[in-house]
Amino acid sequence: MNSQQSYNGQRFVTGLYLAIVAVAGVAGAIIGSLGIEGTDPELFFLIQLPPTALGMALFGAITVGTMLGVVLVVLIGVSNRYVE
């Protein structure tokens, strides 16, 4: 595999990651703007966020970004270990 294909693949994965995190943030903002009772987000079970549109957007984006980020780091580590 040449470096140009590798670079394009990394750009695609990064763009997809950012798009998914953005969608999670927008979904959180929509849910927060509906004002549903009982939605009290806690970030990493430590930080209490307000159940507003901004609080829910932060919760959604940070939670999904962290989970996908951990998966991507593991994937990069494994792929670098088994380079041909």
C-alpha positions, 0 to 999 in steps of 0.5 A: 500500500502506498502512502497516498492510499494510507493518507486518504484512508486516515482522512476518511476515518477522521472525517467519519469520526468527526461526522458521527460525533457531530451527529451525536451532539446535534441529537443531544441538543434536540433531545435537550431542547424537548425538555424531557423529564428525567434526563439528567446527564452525568458525564463519566458518572462524575460531572453533573450536566444540566438537562438543557440543549447545551448540556445534552449536546456536550454529553452526547458528543463527549460520550460518543467521541470518547467511546469511538476514540478508544476504539480507534486508538486500539485499532491503530495500535493493532494495525501498526503492530501487524504492518506488512 
